[in-house]
Amino acid sequence: MTRHGKNCTAGAVYTYHEKKKDTASSGYGTQSVRLGKDAIKDFDCCSLSLQPCRDPVITEDGYLYEKEAILQYILHQKTEIAKKMKAYEKQKQALKSEGQLESKSEERERAEKFKQRENNIVSKPINPFTSGKSKDGESQKASTSSSSSDTGESSSASALPSFWIPSLTPEAKPTLLKKPSKTVLCPMSGRSLKMSDLISVRFTPLDPSLDRVALLTRQDRYVCAVTKDTLGNSVPCAVLRPSGAVVTMECVEKLIRKDMTDPVTGDKLKDKDIIPLQRGGTGFAGSGVDLKAKEARPVMQA
């Protein structure tokens, strides 16, 4: 085999591997890569800080947050909304003052036009012997004025602005701000979020004797509050609203839905009290989670 035979350039088929390799090295075409398990958030980690939660809370959509992180996010969003509202009110006042000035200028123009019309009214008696001449002179003046006005309009219409003269350059008007919404949105679901909607979550540790540091170093940290099954990204979980306990969906379907009672507190449950926990994928294609990352790059078209 020659040296060039190792490059697989003598084949009659342009393989998929060669196409992907050439596309990656060319710098053109959209690249898509499937994420591995290391790039996936664990089920007990905050959706904002991506760190294991100390004081976890959950929204009604099932997204888990650190209480401190989500409260800071809500306060930050409220301050941003207040700033935007202040800028919008300032713009509103400026537009209102401009409208008042325009209305005053229009009133002045109307008054001036009315004065000119009143001054043009003839108050002296007309001489019948010179009326024809005056009419002819007025018609000639009117024709000359109309022709001059037409030529002036055509000349002004044909004149183009000089973009290189500072006094004739077009000015860009400031962008008008829209009225901001006062509702704080969830960073994950995009729905409205309030502090009162947050539900405290209590995870059941695998070994209660371990401290927090020793617990976080373990791969299996928490178990179901009822069946004591180990929890993970591959295990669908749910949070019970009255107690905040985390149980598996298998436990919910086989045990809790029979009498709809919270096994920890004994409270009656409704369907909305069982909140499925949004978890990350497992790295397998059958986990039901889209784990593809795409990078859009320019495409060469012939």
Secondary structure as UniProt FT lines:
FT   HELIX           4..7
FT   HELIX           16..26
FT   STRAND          31..34
FT   HELIX           37..39
FT   TURN            43..44
FT   TURN            47..49
FT   STRAND          56..58
FT   TURN            60..61
FT   STRAND          64..66
FT   HELIX           67..119
FT   TURN            128..130
FT   HELIX           131..158
FT   TURN            163..164
FT   HELIX           166..168
FT   TURN            187..189
FT   HELIX           195..197
FT   STRAND          199..200
FT   STRAND          204..205
FT   TURN            208..209
FT   HELIX           212..216
FT   STRAND          222..223
FT   TURN            225..227
FT   TURN            233..234
FT   STRAND          237..240
FT   TURN            241..243
FT   STRAND          245..248
FT   HELIX           249..251
FT   HELIX           252..256
FT   HELIX           257..259
FT   TURN            263..265
FT   HELIX           271..273
FT   STRAND          274..276
FT   HELIX           285..287
FT   STRAND          292..295
//
